[in-house]
Amino acid sequence: MKIPAIHPDTHQKISWDIFILILTIAITIIIPLIMVYQLPLNGLLLIFDFCISMIFIADILIESHTAYFEQRELIRHKESIFKNYLKKAFPIDLLAAFPFFMILSLFPSPLMLQIAFLSNILRLAKLLRIGRTIGRIRNSKRLNPSFIRMSLLIFWILIAAHLISCAWMSIWENPGALNPLNAESMYLRSFYWTVTTLTTIGYGDISPSTNLETIFVIIIELIGAGMYGFIIGNIANIIANIDIAKSQYQEKMEKVTTFLRYKNIPHDLKNKIGDYYDYLWDSRRGYDESSILQDLPKPLKTSVSLFLNRGIIQKVPIFQGANEEFIKEIILNLQPVIFTPGDSVVIKGEIGYEMYFISRGSVDVVSEDESVVYATLGSGSFFGEIALLLSAPRNATIKAKDYCDCYSLDKDTFDQILVRFPEFAVKIREMAEKRRAETEEKQKKNK
């Protein structure tokens, strides 16, 4: 029976990889303890050992049929997959899966039985093969990268501490010499010794008494000194990068504050500028969306822009019924802009060169002296199209009622788009004339 190539990113394959990761962690914890405590491999432990072999053999079968990426190209050719697996991962997987204990224990020799018992440590070779699953976790877009790095750092420290503790237990000749508690709670006291040694605290209440123990302690102390510096450096770096956006925002605010102070900007204006940046942080986390989109290739930029702004355009009556290409052209040429409360977005009588679409917030359409409010426009509304389409002066003053996220479309760009869609251009101009007449009627009634 031919097994088809398995895609490495399917849910089933990812679930299997996670299962193998959990099993590898389990055997990394259990097997060293079995060896240290000299537990006989019979009964449930023998079944456990047999199940591990079967699962790891199944993993070999799955991995030898799993496609792989090479320079971002998915390789599905079975012969290439098999050769790549044999060259890179097969020796390690075979070493971890081979049932050395069950085969060697068939020989009655005490020496062979001892070798069979010690061969269980070869299962830990599987630790070298969980890098891809951990890499997938590290590259996850759903979690904070700094949080992932911190979690993985703690994970590897605990794994190393466990293995060192088990190694110390295996050579510790007289645990109860200085303290009977050491013999009664051997693993706990060994783990305690490992942590104090790796962190370079070293209380000295557990000390070596033989040459082998002394050599082992020296090695662990050297490892601990390097690990301590590595951990401190990584933790400092992780903390500094837990929220890069926040750090960049605070750095920017320091520059803005210094500039305002240097130029002796009035206190009220300083507060308004500070409020603007606070709103920018709350609403956009300080990012300029246009600069981010500018780095993307056009197809990706189009997809993201459609996702962000399609709802706004679809709410605008003059664009209802427009074809997909026209909507794409409009959306790709929108520029984000923010107005603070009280800002005059447009002023009656001035020549307009932009029309605006409101994404969030609201604006008031007011009389020239701002004594009369003709209308309030909210999310999904648009304004400025009359001057833009008919080359006429603004017929009303519009002021931001609160913080207002808008998108602007300039006249030159809009005219270029309309040239490519002449039928829709006629419809838009008719609607613009109708809206201008309605606005003038409202203004006459309020005089």
Sequence and secondary structure as in RCSB ss.txt:
>XXXX:A:sequence
MKIPAIHPDTHQKISWDIFILILTIAITIIIPLIMVYQLPLNGLLLIFDFCISMIFIADILIESHTAYFEQRELI
RHKESIFKNYLKKAFPIDLLAAFPFFMILSLFPSPLMLQIAFLSNILRLAKLLRIGRTIGRIRNSKRLNPSFIRM
SLLIFWILIAAHLISCAWMSIWENPGALNPLNAESMYLRSFYWTVTTLTTIGYGDISPSTNLETIFVIIIELIGA
GMYGFIIGNIANIIANIDIAKSQYQEKMEKVTTFLRYKNIPHDLKNKIGDYYDYLWDSRRGYDESSILQDLPKPL
KTSVSLFLNRGIIQKVPIFQGANEEFIKEIILNLQPVIFTPGDSVVIKGEIGYEMYFISRGSVDVVSEDESVVYA
TLGSGSFFGEIALLLSAPRNATIKAKDYCDCYSLDKDTFDQILVRFPEFAVKIREMAEKRRAETEEKQKKNK
>XXXX:A:secstr
     B TTSHHHHHHHHHHHHHHHHHHHHHHHHHHTT    THHHHHHHHHHHHHHHHHHHHTTB EEETTEEE
  HHHHHHHHHHHTHHHHHHHHS HHHHHTTS  HHHHHHHHHGGGGGGGGGGG HHHHHHHHT SSS HHHHHH
HHHHHHHHHHHHHHHHHHHHH S TTTT HHHHHTHHHHHHHHHHHHHTT   SSS   SHHHHHHHHHHHHHHH
HHHHHHHHHHHHHHHTTTHHHHHHHHHHHHHHHHHHHTT  HHHHHHHHHHHHHHHHHHTT  HHHHHHTS HHH
HHHHHHHHHHHHHHH GGGTT  HHHHHHHHHT EEEEE TT EEE TTSB  EEEEEEES EEEE TTS  EEE
EE TT EE HHHHHH  B SSEEEESS EEEEEEEHHHHHHHHHH HHHHHHHHHHHHHHHHHHHHHHHHT 
